[in-house]
Amino acid sequence: MSKKRPPGRINEEYVCIDSFIRHIREIDNIQEIEYCDEPNETVDFWVTIAGVKYAVEVTSISADDHYDALCYELLESICSECETSNNAKGTYALILSGRPRIPRRITCQRKLISTAATRIQEMSNAPCGVESCLLKDTNGHLAIEKRSDQGNMVGWCISKQEAKWKGVRQEELSHLLKDAIDKKLVKLEKKGVLHRCSNVILLLYDAYAYGDIEDMHQALSNIQGYEWLHSIFLATSFSNMPNELYPDSPGRRGTFLYSKNEHWH
């Protein structure tokens, strides 16, 4: 049973599992990998690697669920507008810098969506790397960038947010990681997963590039209580690479933040 999302909405689970399996094959040359969705949602995926079974969970790292939802709604609407007008010829990235005010009023949203679709159409014949600002205020800005002439997709990219005081950023990120890990432990204990499988891998989807890899490593080193996990894997930035397992979803590079398998980390 596949996990469905509304049209235009990125399925973080499909992005992460593809990134994870691709990375495992690249670093360990392992071809004997089997995976399947969990139809009863006990876990997100069951993965068998070289004969060893793993329970795999996915979670999204984002500081504000309401802002997260608003941004996803905006992305869905832009994707739908481009699909209707057949404008998105190529691969484009929405780049969030800081936390600009995303309009909530319908009329203002429609204007922003229309502007984004128009800019994408104008950029269809432009060289890769061209960027256009869609929204800017004192809190940050939102831009659209052409990433590739190939494909027909719009997605989120690593944000080019202004540098935040590093200690504060890592403190917040540590809190987010700790909260995500603790919630997964409660869920898996409640479902009885840990009695069935002690090898649990957590895949992190960095929703809006809340931190780079170095920040993530440092934030994880500042917390305790994640040692019950076998591995923690981060699916990093949006890119124009294909998703091999789920071609309708975007692909991402990834890296391990922690693993009990020395060959992986």
Helices and strands as residue ranges (DSSP letters): H 12-28, E 33-37, E 45-49, E 52-61, H 65-85, E 90-98, H 106-123, E 131-137, E 140-148, E 152-156, H 166-191, H 193-196, E 200-206, H 213-221, E 231-242, E 250-259
